[in-house]
Amino acid sequence: MAGRTFLGRYETIKLLGEGGMGRVYLAKQTDLGRQVVVKVMHEHVSSDPKFRERFQREMLLMARFQHPYVVTLYDASLDAQGPCIVMEFVKGISLDTLMHRNGRLTPARVGRLLSQVCEALYAAHEAGIIHRDLKPANLMIVDADTPYEKVKVMDFGLAKLIDKSSNIGMMMQQSNTGLDFAVGTPGYISPEQVRGEETDFRCDLYGVGVMLYELLTGRLPFVREETMDVLFAHATEVPPAFKDVGAGDWAPPEIEQVVIRCLAKNPNDRPASARELGELFQKALKNSEDRGTPALVEVPTTPAETDTPTAQPTQVVAPSPPIPYDANTVVHQMEAWMPDSIASFKLRGFVQDTDGEVIESIPGMIRMRIGGKSYTWLGLGRKNDIVDVELRLERNNPAQQNQLHITVLMTSPHRKSVDPMWRERCNQVFCELRSYLAGAVVSN
């Protein structure tokens, strides 16, 4: 199939994989010179009139939806050689490969990945798009095992296209009301899908709950030899407690409660939205830290001008409170391994080299303004480049005295986070900060 052209401009390079629904190729878009992924449906799938009707409808819907944490749909057509979908080529590994490589992930790392997934799902649900087949194989991780980890959700809209003849763990059935419904991959299927009920966005939250359970415990909530037994368990059984699967000391009770809530049999008992799920997990993460006894550490200090508050060495006495959702705040998190003296030196250099000034320094928190001194004199200059940065610094692991967790919150008095240029400016500031901690930053 190498060298075969689809839609007149997508030339296949090599076969990436094949499933019951079709073949997946790496291809080159000849007019733009970029690499893309082309999914070509098998004839026994594409010949079904219902499939072709759904294909047109779902692809039109997906073509209008774009999100930084979702693989972009470039093109789709009922081509003479078979219906095909052209998508963004993502260089990364799937989440299931990441789990196979790392085993279970720490709650903090899970929380960072979850926040991106929830952001993507919330936007999709607001646009009327439901995934219906969320699982680790459908999540790509870019820059895996680095501080730059980023999620890309794949195959939005494809679940509704699956025909019962496709034999890839999906089934299309007919409900009593005559409505089509999709039954997702057995290990991640929601109870309402098993029961043949009409589904909404909350089936995606159940799928996320299954993935959270797997990421934190290292196994699925329901493990059975027969597929029908797995489906029956999703519909009727309570998942094992974390302590019963050897994860009681790995994930705290607050986190487990959020996961179990996602796995509620009744959709009404799950979080009200993907955004709420993300907020609940972060709150649980912070509450679990509040119950511990964090080691006392000095907050790195920065030089103070005569007209700014003096930044004195202080101590962290408790983890910072949960971060409420704010659409105009850009949030990043990272962990660094270094003594307090080194962290202080590096952050001092960051503030000086970025034309910054210290606004406030209290136990566990430093507030600074980046670019303020150069750009706001007499009200002249590029005010839009000012970034207000709040650093929350914590040492929450007594066994790792040099492990410093840093939460970076960035705002601006002049711009909103929805502005792409503003978000890029914040990303640049974060990358600069991270570069000062280079060699000591880890993803967990």
VOGU-3710 file (C-alpha; in Angstrom, 3 decimals, decimal comma):
1> magrtflgry> 0,000/0,000/0,000  3,030/2,341/0,200  2,702/5,087/-2,400  -1,068/4,792/-2,712  -2,818/8,178/-2,776  -6,102/9,012/-1,053  -8,272/12,036/-1,785  -5,715/13,143/-4,357  -3,130/14,467/-1,859  -2,415/11,949/0,902
11> etikllgegg> 0,324/9,530/-0,171  0,795/6,543/2,128  4,274/5,871/3,531  3,792/2,760/5,628  1,187/0,720/7,473  0,984/1,603/11,180  -1,635/-0,934/12,213  -4,809/-2,776/11,377  -7,975/-3,598/13,288  -11,461/-4,836/12,671
21> mgrvylakqt> -12,573/-1,430/11,451  -9,775/-0,678/9,012  -6,108/0,030/8,357  -4,074/2,944/9,689  -1,307/4,461/7,571  1,371/7,052/8,039  1,076/9,323/5,010  2,411/12,530/3,537  0,145/15,385/2,543  1,714/16,286/-0,775
31> dlgrqvvvkv> 0,472/19,878/-1,049  1,673/20,887/2,450  4,527/18,445/2,925  3,410/17,348/6,380  2,954/13,892/7,829  -0,578/12,759/8,631  -2,414/9,607/9,661  -4,952/8,078/7,270  -7,522/5,589/8,549  -9,133/3,566/5,760
41> mhehvssdpk> -12,255/1,561/6,586  -12,572/-2,087/5,621  -15,053/-2,822/2,846  -17,238/-5,009/5,056  -17,618/-2,021/7,383  -17,979/0,764/4,834  -20,499/-1,042/2,641  -23,205/-0,756/5,293  -25,594/2,107/4,353  -26,115/3,056/8,012
51> frerfqreml> -22,380/3,349/8,496  -22,005/5,618/5,483  -24,822/7,854/6,702  -23,302/8,124/10,187  -19,863/8,695/8,697  -20,960/11,830/6,893  -22,785/13,177/9,933  -20,110/12,449/12,543  -17,171/13,632/10,459  -18,897/16,925/9,727
61> lmarfqhpyv> -19,386/17,417/13,460  -15,782/16,516/14,292  -14,374/18,766/11,567  -15,791/21,755/13,452  -14,160/20,767/16,743  -10,566/21,568/17,612  -8,764/21,450/20,947  -5,080/21,403/21,945  -5,573/18,106/23,817  -7,470/16,375/20,988
71> vtlydaslda> -6,002/14,895/17,808  -7,143/17,190/14,998  -9,270/15,883/12,141  -7,909/17,288/8,869  -10,065/15,610/6,261  -12,633/12,858/5,720  -14,441/11,515/2,703  -16,326/8,566/1,284  -13,474/8,009/-1,154  -13,852/5,607/-4,051
81> qgpcivmefv> -11,150/3,456/-2,451  -13,095/3,353/0,798  -14,166/5,856/3,482  -11,070/7,393/5,032  -10,260/9,802/7,830  -7,164/12,015/7,792  -5,856/13,127/11,163  -2,968/14,894/12,821  0,128/12,723/13,213  1,153/12,699/16,877
91> kgisldtlmh> 4,654/11,604/17,865  4,143/9,867/21,158  3,100/6,654/22,831  -0,316/5,475/23,947  -1,251/5,606/27,608  -1,454/1,819/27,774  2,156/1,629/26,552  3,115/4,180/29,207  1,425/2,071/31,891  3,157/-1,061/30,638
101> rngrltparv> 6,484/0,776/30,836  5,961/2,447/34,236  3,386/0,367/36,075  0,961/2,344/38,196  1,438/6,122/38,314  1,598/8,413/41,329  -1,579/10,345/42,201  0,166/13,664/41,442  1,154/12,524/37,960  -2,302/11,082/37,332
111> grllsqvcea> -3,779/14,413/38,376  -1,704/16,307/35,828  -2,738/13,991/32,998  -6,354/13,977/34,166  -6,591/17,766/34,091  -5,767/17,732/30,367  -8,191/14,901/29,606  -10,971/16,662/31,506  -10,309/19,925/29,692  -10,623/18,138/26,345
121> lyaaheagii> -13,756/16,243/27,375  -15,463/19,320/28,795  -14,952/21,205/25,522  -16,160/18,235/23,483  -19,231/17,696/25,645  -20,089/21,387/25,409  -19,970/20,968/21,617  -22,315/17,983/21,804  -19,590/15,401/21,092  -19,292/12,223/23,176
131> hrdlkpanlm> -16,354/9,859/22,812  -18,029/6,607/23,998  -14,837/4,537/23,867  -12,353/6,153/26,242  -9,484/3,823/27,108  -5,686/4,086/27,430  -5,193/2,985/23,821  -7,111/6,098/22,703  -4,935/8,535/24,640  -1,582/9,525/23,180
141> ivdadtpyek> 1,111/10,866/25,493  3,551/13,299/23,907  7,002/13,630/25,532  6,240/10,730/27,866  8,264/10,408/31,077  9,408/14,022/30,894  8,179/17,251/32,545  6,601/18,133/29,182  4,007/15,308/29,160  0,928/16,217/27,137
151> vkvmdfglak> -2,242/14,273/26,390  -3,859/13,939/22,974  -7,272/12,240/22,900  -7,827/10,181/19,746  -10,829/8,828/17,866  -13,545/11,231/18,995  -16,735/10,404/17,129  -15,559/7,039/15,822  -17,451/4,960/18,379  -20,754/5,765/16,680
161> lidkssnigm> -19,360/4,459/13,408  -18,573/0,969/14,644  -20,705/-1,784/13,158  -21,259/-5,115/14,908  -19,282/-6,802/12,128  -16,121/-4,834/12,938  -15,010/-7,228/15,694  -12,687/-4,820/17,537  -14,293/-5,033/20,937  -17,182/-2,787/19,908
171> mmqqsntgld> -20,755/-3,777/19,185  -23,694/-1,935/17,673  -27,083/-3,096/18,892  -30,684/-1,986/18,582  -32,514/-0,751/21,646  -36,234/-1,114/22,337  -36,752/2,452/21,169  -35,026/1,780/17,861  -32,018/3,939/18,786  -28,511/2,756/17,939
181> favgtpgyis> -26,149/2,574/20,847  -22,511/1,661/21,059  -21,064/-0,781/23,553  -17,454/0,170/24,162  -14,356/-1,876/24,824  -15,472/-4,352/27,542  -12,907/-3,365/30,153  -13,982/0,308/30,069  -17,680/0,125/29,215  -20,266/2,041/31,229
191> peqvrgeetd> -23,224/0,255/32,893  -25,773/2,125/30,783  -24,034/0,973/27,603  -24,183/-2,625/28,829  -27,878/-2,245/29,596  -28,564/-0,826/26,137  -29,791/2,495/27,471  -29,372/5,795/25,680  -26,071/7,372/26,718  -24,847/10,912/27,285
201> frcdlygvgv> -21,541/12,525/28,265  -21,536/10,717/31,615  -20,548/7,464/29,936  -17,238/9,191/29,156  -16,812/10,044/32,848  -17,258/6,369/33,682  -14,554/5,483/31,155  -12,254/8,042/32,782  -13,046/6,472/36,160  -11,956/3,057/34,892
211> mlyelltgrl> -8,707/4,534/33,591  -8,091/6,315/36,912  -8,624/3,034/38,751  -6,163/1,300/36,430  -3,553/4,076/36,585  -3,588/4,154/40,391  -3,878/0,440/41,165  -2,161/-1,161/38,195  -5,224/-3,230/37,185  -8,758/-2,889/35,866
221> pfvreetmdv> -11,638/-2,810/38,357  -13,209/-5,936/36,849  -10,992/-8,772/35,669  -12,822/-11,830/34,331  -12,009/-14,612/31,890  -15,151/-14,185/29,813  -16,202/-10,956/28,090  -19,841/-11,327/29,167  -18,736/-11,653/32,780  -16,839/-8,378/32,472
231> lfahatevpp> -19,899/-6,646/31,011  -22,109/-8,057/33,772  -19,667/-6,848/36,436  -19,717/-3,298/35,060  -23,499/-3,323/35,190  -23,992/-4,856/38,630  -20,859/-5,192/40,788  -18,996/-2,789/43,067  -15,297/-2,433/42,157  -12,796/-3,780/44,730
241> afkdvgagdw> -11,473/-1,282/47,259  -7,950/-0,030/46,637  -6,671/-1,809/49,754  -8,035/-5,096/48,440  -5,915/-4,828/45,288  -2,727/-3,721/47,030  -3,048/0,022/46,427  -4,291/1,191/49,817  -0,976/2,854/50,645  -0,410/4,156/47,112
251> appeieqvvi> -3,502/6,318/46,671  -5,170/8,057/49,636  -8,870/7,582/50,518  -9,818/11,015/49,158  -8,556/10,054/45,701  -10,234/6,652/45,860  -13,578/8,282/46,660  -13,389/10,408/43,496  -12,598/7,328/41,409  -15,465/5,335/42,928
261> rclaknpndr> -17,839/8,224/42,295  -16,915/8,126/38,596  -17,700/4,386/38,620  -21,215/4,842/39,988  -23,759/2,595/38,264  -26,265/5,438/38,080  -25,005/8,254/35,812  -26,696/10,796/38,116  -24,285/9,834/40,902  -21,188/10,692/38,863
271> pasarelgel> -19,619/14,174/38,668  -21,808/16,675/36,871  -19,177/17,432/34,221  -15,634/16,652/33,175  -14,558/19,989/34,615  -16,066/19,101/37,984  -14,271/15,757/37,894  -10,936/17,491/37,373  -11,628/19,894/40,224  -12,709/17,084/42,553
281> fqkalknsed> -9,519/15,147/41,887  -7,300/18,173/42,520  -9,181/18,985/45,708  -8,826/15,392/46,892  -5,127/15,494/46,072  -4,638/18,628/48,161  -6,788/17,355/51,016  -4,750/14,172/51,178  -1,602/16,270/51,429  -3,160/18,377/54,182
291> rgtpalvevp> -3,595/15,262/56,310  0,128/14,515/56,154  2,967/16,146/58,024  5,117/17,879/55,435  8,754/18,494/56,158  9,603/22,079/57,086  11,593/23,678/54,293  12,821/27,133/53,514  11,167/28,936/50,633  13,747/30,069/48,037
301> ttpaetdtpt> 14,251/33,810/48,333  14,744/36,523/45,741  16,484/39,899/45,960  14,262/42,824/46,868  14,387/46,371/45,565  14,032/49,223/48,051  10,497/49,867/46,835  9,325/46,254/47,098  8,633/43,936/50,040  11,704/42,205/51,396
311> aqptqvvaps> 11,841/38,510/50,565  13,150/36,770/53,672  13,825/33,052/54,174  10,647/31,483/55,485  9,295/27,996/56,060  6,528/25,889/54,587  4,225/24,854/57,401  1,406/23,297/55,363  0,588/22,524/51,727  -1,099/25,304/49,807
321> ppipydantv> -4,909/25,203/49,470  -6,639/23,652/46,445  -6,454/25,701/43,263  -9,953/26,834/42,236  -10,704/26,826/38,547  -10,133/30,212/36,916  -10,380/30,565/33,151  -7,931/33,495/33,242  -5,185/31,701/35,165  -2,610/29,517/33,456
331> vhqmeawmpd> -1,410/26,754/35,792  1,679/24,569/35,486  3,198/22,115/37,944  6,620/20,542/38,238  8,847/18,820/40,727  12,534/19,499/41,284  15,165/17,667/43,267  17,488/20,121/44,995  18,410/21,562/48,398  16,832/24,843/49,458
341> siasfklrgf> 20,033/26,802/48,906  20,281/25,692/45,275  16,596/26,386/44,638  17,012/29,866/46,137  20,019/30,602/43,933  18,292/29,407/40,753  15,076/31,331/41,397  17,051/34,469/42,233  18,706/34,231/38,837  15,334/33,679/37,152
351> vqdtdgevie> 13,853/36,856/38,651  16,881/38,981/37,807  17,260/37,726/34,240  13,574/38,114/33,365  13,330/41,739/34,549  11,224/40,600/37,468  10,488/41,942/40,907  9,265/40,326/44,098  5,771/41,433/45,103  5,245/39,214/48,139
361> sipgmirmri> 7,051/36,438/49,981  5,291/34,430/52,690  5,685/30,839/53,955  5,194/28,509/51,019  4,469/31,188/48,429  6,307/33,807/46,371  4,553/36,315/44,130  6,504/38,156/41,448  5,891/40,275/38,380  7,840/39,391/35,251
371> ggksytwlgl> 8,571/42,280/32,882  6,901/44,820/35,173  9,904/47,038/35,816  10,818/47,478/32,155  7,403/47,747/30,608  5,348/49,838/33,015  7,562/52,890/33,647  5,384/55,988/33,184  2,734/53,683/31,769  4,720/53,206/28,570
381> grkndivdve> 5,941/50,075/26,860  4,484/46,647/26,218  2,070/46,221/29,098  0,562/43,159/27,476  3,799/41,253/28,110  3,542/41,570/31,897  3,036/38,260/33,685  2,117/38,015/37,354  3,556/34,756/38,665  2,686/33,025/41,912
391> lrlernnpaq> 4,932/30,162/42,991  3,601/27,698/45,556  6,414/25,597/46,981  5,949/22,435/49,012  7,950/19,531/50,361  5,382/16,867/51,153  7,460/13,704/51,124  9,479/13,209/54,333  11,308/10,309/52,688  12,611/12,621/49,943
401> qnqlhitvlm> 13,865/15,738/51,693  15,157/17,324/48,483  11,951/16,821/46,469  10,353/20,224/45,849  6,872/20,452/44,334  6,220/23,760/42,570  2,845/25,023/41,364  3,091/27,989/38,994  0,031/30,227/38,540  0,236/32,965/35,907
411> tsphrksvdp> -2,161/35,854/35,329  -2,036/39,276/33,694  -3,641/42,639/34,492  -4,055/43,247/30,765  -4,788/39,965/29,002  -6,993/36,896/29,276  -5,831/33,292/29,154  -8,170/32,581/26,235  -5,934/34,804/24,103  -3,599/32,379/22,239
421> mwrercnqvf> -0,750/34,904/22,259  -1,140/35,362/25,993  -1,071/31,603/26,630  2,061/31,371/24,504  3,655/34,135/26,591  2,828/32,185/29,767  4,279/29,018/28,282  7,476/30,909/27,468  7,758/32,164/31,051  7,202/28,649/32,382
431> celrsylaga> 9,801/27,213/30,016  12,277/29,862/31,175  11,579/28,995/34,809  11,940/25,314/34,069  15,244/25,940/32,280  16,643/27,448/35,479  15,798/24,197/37,192  17,155/22,110/34,305  18,766/18,892/35,324  16,701/18,766/38,489
441> vvsn> 13,172/18,637/37,119  11,195/15,404/37,004  7,679/14,584/35,901  6,713/13,063/39,221
//
